[in-house]
């Protein structure tokens, strides 16, 4: 029995303001995946949750999934999908009895029933039953089982699995979407994963007896506890934190006879746009961009020697757009007040009027935008307060300065609000 294990497609997702359907990234991946499936001819494709990025996906996302599933089913490949925490199990399972006639099987809500959707396929070694478990939480299983005593995710899943009529003397595959750990140890997650660490932990031992457990929820691809309890990972990188994860791609799983070897082979699908982080001085990055323009990349650029000015931003974004790339994040590690500057730079800062230092700080925190006239008036007043403090004052002056402290605090609040508005 051979099947492709994928998860966390998040169709309809946008990253850094870019729609991955409009950009062609998800459409390209879907087309290549179908081509791969038709070439490999597996018995089934299992999708382990988060098929969509949200419960009410845009029309473009539903049409893309429809084209994928239709093409697979039309070519004799069974499709099985379970709902993740980003999906609506009710919306995803719409028309599921009718779709099952075309060998497209979708998990059902477990609110008022204990029976999981399951599908049995046959090969030369006998039956293989696929059990489709949607993302569940304790209250849902309490309702399904009529038991208010279930308080944690692990107990909930153990109880719902126990309620199934599973013949473990035969081969069984579970398709699930949960936070599965080994002895409480979680893997490092990417920034696109919204689940809070530690929430909903389920130990892999709950799945003892299943020959293979096809997991979704974590975007990295790795086994949990044993090789056959495995996350497929997301098909694409959805955050710059995820570029550190192992290679992404569907898993081709081959089941032999009961108790025999289970093979898992990654099938890589190159992305339309590679995500990459570039870190260095502006001159280094500029030289690289001119010598070898960025071709079809999503970039995070970190400048280490200067603040971001409108001119720098315009150049980097312009050269990226010219070669079908996109600077999705442009930041600076350069900090004027943290001792990073050279001795010459430090002297220049000491010689600058306080108002100019405040203005430089304002521009740094506002993407290179100059202060307005109103801002400059407030910064000038702040400079006067600073100089008065440095020169010292007699008791009368101190009394006046205490009266002005409230104004100084207002200035600080104003700058912080301006900074927050820009973030």
N, C-alpha and C positions, 0 to 999 in steps of 0.2 A: 504494500500500500504506500503510495507516494502522494504527498500533499505539500502545498506551499503555505507557509505560515507568515502572515504579515499582520501588522498592528499599527495603531496610532497614525492613520492616514491624515486625519484632521483636514478633510476636504473643506475648502472654503476659508482656510486660515489666511490671515494677513500678518506679516512681520514687519516691524518698523514702518508701518503705514503702506506697505506694498502687498497687494492682493496676489497670492500665489497662484490663483487661477488666471487672473488678468495678465500676469507676467509670463504665463505659459509653463511655470515650473511644475505644477501638479498635473496639468494636462500632459506634458511631456513624460512625466514619470508613469502616469496611468497607461499611456499608449505603449511605452516600452515594457511595462509589466505584463500587459496582455500579450504582446509579441513573445515575451519570454515564456509565459504560460502555454501558449499555443505550440511553441517549439518543444518544451519539456513534456507536455501532455500528462500532467499529474492527474490523479483521481479526483482531487478536490483542492480548493483554495479556502483557507480559513482566515478570517479577519477578526482579530482579537480586540475589538472595541475601539472607541474614539474614531469611528469611521468618518464622522463629521466633526467640525471644530466646535459646533454649538448645537443645542437642541432644536433650534429652528434654523436650519442652514439656508443660505441663499439658493436661488434657483439654479445658478451655474454649478453649484456643488452637487445638487441632486441629479442634474443632467449628466454630470461627469461620472458619478457612481452608476447611474443607469446604463450608460454606454459600456462601462467596464463589465458589469455583471451580465448584461445581455450578451456581450461577445463571448464571455467565458461559458455561459450556459448553452449558447447556441452551438458551441464546439464540444459539448459533452462533458464539461468540467463542472462538478458540483461546487456550489458556493455556500459557505456557512459563515455567518457573521453574528457576533454578539455585541450588545450595546455597552459602550463605555460610559464613564462619568460625564463626558462632554456630549454624549448623544442623549436623545429622548428615546427610551425603550419603546414608548407607545408610538411615536412617529416612525421610528425605524421599522417596527414590526407591522406597519400598515400593509394590508393585503398579504400577509405572510402565508395563510393557508393556500391562496391562489398561486403565489410564487413557488411554494413547495412543489407544485405540480411540474414546475420547470427545473426542479432540483436546486432551488435557491432557498436556503433555510436560515431563519432569523430567530434569535432568542426572543422569548416572550416575557412580559412583566411577571414578577413573582410576588405580587401583592396579595392576590386572592387565590393562589394556587401553589401547590408544592411541586408540581411536575415541571421539570426542565425540558425544553425542546431537545430531542436527541435523534440522531440519524445513524443508521447502520448501513455500511457499505461492505461489499464482499470482495475478497481476492483469493488467490490460490491457497492461502493459509486459513481461510474462514472469515468470520465477521469482524469488523472493526466498528465500534460505536463511538460517535462523536457527541459529546455532551456540551450544550451551549449555555453557559452561565453568564448572565448580564452582570454589570456592576451592581453590587448589593451593599446595603448597610443594615445594621442590626434591626432598626425599627421595621424595615420592610419584611424581614424574615419573621419577626415577632408577629406581624399581621398575617403572613402566609400560614404560619404554624399555629396561630392562636396561643402563643406563649409569650407573656410579657417579661419573662425572666432572662431573655437574651440581652446581654449588655455590651459585648465586644464583637468585632468583625470575625475573629477567628472562630468563636463559638457559633456565630451565625452561619458561616460557610460550612463548618463541620456538620451542623444540624441539617442544612438543606441538602447536602450531599448524601447524608445518611438516609434521608427521606426518599431517595431515588432507588429504583430497583436495578442496581448495577451488578452485573455478573463479572466479577473480577477474575474469573478463570479464563475469560476471553480478553481480547485486546480492547482497551478503552482510551480515548483521547478526550481531555477536557480543554475547552476553549474558554478562557476567563480573563477578566480585566480587574485586577486588584493590586494592592501594595503587598507583594509577597517578599518575605525576608527569610534569611537563614539565621536562626538563633538571635533574632533582633537586629542583625546587621543590615543596614540599608546601603545601597550603592549610591554613588554621587549622581545627582540628577542634573539635568540641564535647566537653564533659566526659563525655558518655555513650559515647564511642568508646574502647574499651579498647586498641586497637592502639598500640604504642609508636611514636613518630615515627621515620621512617627505616627501619623494618623492612619488608622485602618490597617495596621500591620496584621498579616496572616502568615504564620510559619509554613514553610513548604511541606512540612510533614503532614499537614491536613490533606494533601493530595496523594499520600501513599496508596498504592494500588493502581493508579493510572499509569499507563505505559508511557504516555507523553502528555505534558501540560503546556498548551500554547497560550502564552501570557501576553497581555497588553497592559499599558498604563505608564511604564517607565520607558523613556525614549532611547535609552542605551540598550545594546544587545548583549545579553550575558545569561549564564545559567544561575539558578538559585538553589543551593543545597545539593542538587544532583544535576547531571548533565541534561536530563530529560525534562526538567522543569525550567522553562526558558522563556525569556523575553526576546521578541523579535527586534524590538527597537522601532523607532519611527523611520519611514522611508527616506525622509529628507531632514537636513539640519534645520531646526526651527529657532535657534538662538545661538549667539556666538559662543556661549558656554558649551554648546554641544559639539563644537569642532574638535574637542579633546576626546570625544567618545570613539569607541571602535568603529570600524567600517560599517556602513549601513547597507541593508539589502535584504530581500526576502530569504527565508530559510527553506530549503528543500529538504523535507523530512521523509525518510524511508523506513517503514516498519516491516520487519520480517516476521517470522513466526513468534508466538507468545514466548517471552523470556529471551528472545534472541537479540542480536545487535540492532541498535537504532542509529541510523546515520543522519547527520545534519550537515548540510553544505550551504554556505552563503552564496547567494547569486547577486552580485553587485550590479546596480543600475546607476551609471554616472548621472549626477544632477545637471540640469540645464545651466544653473548658476552655482558655482562653488562658493562657499562662505569661507572667508579668510580674515585673519587679523594681521595688520601691519603695524609695527611699532618702530619708531626711530626719529631722528631729527628731520626737520622739514626738508633740508637739502638732500638727505638720503632718500626720503620718500619721493621727492620731486624728481631726482635723478632716475630712480627706478621706473617711475611712471612714464618718463620721456623715453627711456631706453627700451623698455618692454611694456607697452601699454596693457592695462588690465583688460582681459578679454572675458566677458560673461562671468563676472564675479560679483558677489555681495560682500562689501568690505567694511571692516571696522578699522579706522585709522587712528592711532594714538601718537600724538606729537610729544616728544620728550624735551624739546629745547625752546619752545615758544608758545605763546598764546595763539588762539585761533582768531585771525582777522578776517574781515569780509573778502579780502583779496585771496588769502590762502584757501578759504572755503570755496570761493568761485572757481579757482584753478583746479582743485582736487575733484570737485563735483563735475566740472566741465569735462576733464579728461576721462573720467569714468563714463559719463553719458555717451561720449563719442565712440566708445568701444563696447556698448551694451552692458556696461557694469553699473553698479549703484553703490555710492558711499552711504551706507545705512546708518553708520554711527561715526561721528568725528569728534574726538575728545583730545584733551591736552593733559599730560602729567606734569607740565611745567607749573611750578608754584612760586610766585614772586616773593612770598613772605616766609618761605620755609628753609632758606639757606641754600637753595639749589644754585643760585646765581654765582657767577665768578666774582673775584675780588673787585674787578673793575665795575661790574654790574651792581655790586653791593654799594660801592661808593656813589654811583650815579643815583641809586635809590635814596641814599642818605642826603644827597644834595638837592633832591627834588622837593618842591613845596608839598605840604601835606595834602592840599587839594588835588594835586596831580596824582599822588599815590592812591587817594581814594577813587579818583576817576579811572585809573588803571585797573584797580580792583573791580570796580563796577563793570568795566568793559569785559574783563576776563569772565565774570560770572553771567554776563548777558550776551555771550556769543559775538563779542567784538562790537556791539552797538554802543555808540557814544551816549553819554548822559544828556538828557534834555536840559533846557535852560532852568526849569524848576529843580531838576536834580542837582545841577551845578550850584544853585543858590544854597541848597541844603548842605552840599559838600563843603562849600566855602564857610558856612557857619560852623560845621564840624571841625574844619581846620583851625578856626579861631579858638574854639574850645580847647583843641589839642595844644596849640601854642601857649595858651594861658596856663594850662596845666604844667607844661614843661618849664615855663619861666617862674612859676610860683606866684603867690599873691598874699597880700596881707589879709587880716581877718575880714575886712569889709569885702575885699575881692572874693574871698572864699565864700562868704555868704551869698554874693551875687552868683557865683559859679554853681552853688548848690541849687539856687533857684532855676538855673539853666539846665541842670542835670535832666530834668524831665524832658526838655526839648531834645537833648542829646539822645535820650532813649527813644524818642519818637523818630529821630533820624535813623537810628539803627533798625527799628521796626520797619520803617519805610524801605530801606535797602533790602532787608530780608524778604519783604513782600514782593519787591521787584524781582529778586532772584527766584523766588518760588513760582512767580507767574511765568517765568521763562522756561521752567523745567517741564 
